[in-house]
Amino acid sequence: MPAITTKDGVQIFYKDWGTGQPMVFSHGWPLTADDWDTQMLYFGQRGYRVIAHDRRGHGRSSQTWDGNDMNTYADDLAQLFDKLDLQNVIMVGHSTGAARWRVIWAGTAPSASRKRC
């Protein structure tokens, strides 16, 4: 099961399919990466690298008591970007998943990097 370990020791599960320009899908509450499978298959078959993760406290990622806030969710995602060395990313989000992009874009998450998007 592919996962990264965040700076605070949380395991974040992710899917990473295909090659090409990366598209990262970010789910809302209470969903998981699996909810993006239809979209990931569609874009993966059209030459994109498609990536989705289960945010902390959801699905196959660690169930945590602390860090369940937008800045930490965005920081976890930024650490995934670093681990997978993602550049020129197309970001897709639903509900709170879309809000994480705002936090990354605003640069308020500790590991956020606007230059990757």
Backbone torsions as a table, in degrees:
resi	resn	phi	psi	omega
1	MET	NA	115.8	-179.0
2	PRO	-69.4	134.4	179.6
3	ALA	-157.5	155.8	169.9
4	ILE	-111.8	160.6	173.0
5	THR	-110.7	122.3	-179.0
6	THR	-74.9	171.8	-179.3
7	LYS	-58.9	-27.3	179.4
8	ASP	-98.9	16.5	171.5
9	GLY	85.9	10.7	-179.4
10	VAL	-86.4	136.0	175.9
11	GLN	-87.0	124.2	177.7
12	ILE	-113.0	114.0	177.7
13	PHE	-75.6	145.7	175.1
14	TYR	-148.9	158.7	171.4
15	LYS	-111.9	141.7	-179.4
16	ASP	-143.1	103.1	-174.4
17	TRP	-119.0	141.8	169.9
18	GLY	81.4	-171.1	179.8
19	THR	-136.2	172.4	179.4
20	GLY	106.1	-165.2	179.2
21	GLN	-61.8	130.7	-177.0
22	PRO	-76.8	139.4	170.1
23	MET	-119.6	123.6	-179.8
24	VAL	-109.6	125.9	-178.3
25	PHE	-104.1	130.1	-176.7
26	SER	-124.1	117.9	-174.7
27	HIS	-83.3	163.2	174.4
28	GLY	-98.5	-178.9	178.4
29	TRP	-74.9	141.7	-10.9
30	PRO	-101.2	40.4	-172.0
31	LEU	-82.5	-174.2	176.7
32	THR	-140.4	177.9	176.9
33	ALA	-58.0	-29.6	-178.4
34	ASP	-60.9	-26.7	-179.3
35	ASP	-67.3	-12.2	178.3
36	TRP	-99.0	3.0	-172.9
37	ASP	-54.9	-43.2	-178.9
38	THR	-61.2	-46.2	179.7
39	GLN	-67.6	-38.1	-179.7
40	MET	-65.9	-41.4	177.2
41	LEU	-63.0	-43.9	-179.4
42	TYR	-58.8	-52.9	-176.7
43	PHE	-74.5	-33.5	176.3
44	GLY	-61.1	-39.3	178.5
45	GLN	-71.3	-11.0	179.5
46	ARG	-107.8	19.6	170.2
47	GLY	94.4	11.0	177.8
48	TYR	-97.8	151.9	167.7
49	ARG	-87.5	121.1	-175.0
50	VAL	-114.1	133.6	-173.8
51	ILE	-135.3	135.1	173.5
52	ALA	-141.3	151.9	-179.3
53	HIS	-133.5	159.6	169.0
54	ASP	-94.7	117.8	-179.3
55	ARG	-68.5	161.3	-178.5
56	ARG	-52.3	139.8	-179.0
57	GLY	83.0	2.1	-177.5
58	HIS	-129.4	146.7	172.2
59	GLY	52.7	-127.3	-174.9
60	ARG	-89.5	-1.4	175.2
61	SER	-79.0	164.4	179.6
62	SER	-56.7	140.3	174.6
63	GLN	-87.2	113.4	-171.4
64	THR	-115.0	152.6	173.7
65	TRP	-90.9	-40.0	-177.2
66	ASP	-103.0	161.0	173.7
67	GLY	83.4	15.8	179.9
68	ASN	-92.3	66.8	178.9
69	ASP	-142.9	162.2	-172.7
70	MET	-61.0	-39.3	-179.9
71	ASN	-64.0	-41.2	179.7
72	THR	-70.4	-41.4	175.7
73	TYR	-57.3	-44.2	179.9
74	ALA	-66.7	-38.1	178.3
75	ASP	-65.2	-40.8	175.8
76	ASP	-58.3	-44.2	-179.4
77	LEU	-66.0	-39.5	176.9
78	ALA	-62.6	-37.3	177.3
79	GLN	-67.3	-34.5	174.3
80	LEU	-64.5	-42.5	175.8
81	PHE	-55.7	-46.0	-179.3
82	ASP	-63.4	-47.5	-177.6
83	LYS	-59.8	-41.0	-177.7
84	LEU	-91.2	2.0	179.8
85	ASP	50.6	53.0	-177.2
86	LEU	-82.7	134.2	177.7
87	GLN	-133.4	153.4	175.5
88	ASN	51.8	50.5	-172.5
89	VAL	-83.3	137.2	166.5
90	ILE	-93.3	123.7	-175.4
91	MET	-105.3	131.6	179.2
92	VAL	-127.5	129.1	-179.8
93	GLY	-142.6	155.5	176.2
94	HIS	-125.2	128.3	174.5
95	SER	57.8	-122.2	-179.3
96	THR	-66.2	-20.5	174.2
97	GLY	-64.3	-38.0	176.8
98	ALA	-70.2	-34.6	179.2
99	ALA	-64.5	-31.5	176.7
100	ARG	-61.6	-36.1	177.4
101	TRP	-62.8	-38.6	178.8
102	ARG	-61.6	-42.5	-179.7
103	VAL	-65.0	-41.4	177.6
104	ILE	-65.7	-46.5	-177.6
105	TRP	-62.4	-38.1	179.0
106	ALA	-72.5	-16.7	177.9
107	GLY	76.9	21.2	-178.0
108	THR	-89.1	-15.2	174.6
109	ALA	-78.0	138.7	-175.2
110	PRO	-52.2	-37.9	-177.7
111	SER	-100.4	6.6	-173.7
112	ALA	-63.7	144.3	179.3
113	SER	-140.5	105.9	-179.5
114	ARG	-66.1	-28.2	-174.7
115	LYS	-65.8	-15.1	-178.6
116	ARG	-80.9	-16.6	-172.9
117	CYS	-102.9	NA	NA
